[in-house]
Amino acid sequence: ILRDAKDSVTSLAVSDHEILTASLDCCIRRYDLRTGQLLEDCLGSPLNCVTFTKDGQCMLASCLDNTLRLVDKDGGEVLS
């Protein structure tokens, strides 16, 4: 299931029905365990950590360029 990353997976988070990964290839990947669907958001900087927000609506990513990025789960838009 985690064969899609083109570089090392650096972080993994699990919710009730999703697996979230961060990778050095600059991408957050969400695997929907119910449907088997993969959603990918590329942020342009290698990632070292990712997690879901408490409300489950966003993902918070820590990048190797010393930034934190809040990403909307539905649209993949970087909010801050």
Helices and strands as residue ranges (DSSP letters): E 9-14, E 18-23, E 27-32, E 38-42, E 47-52, E 58-63, E 68-72
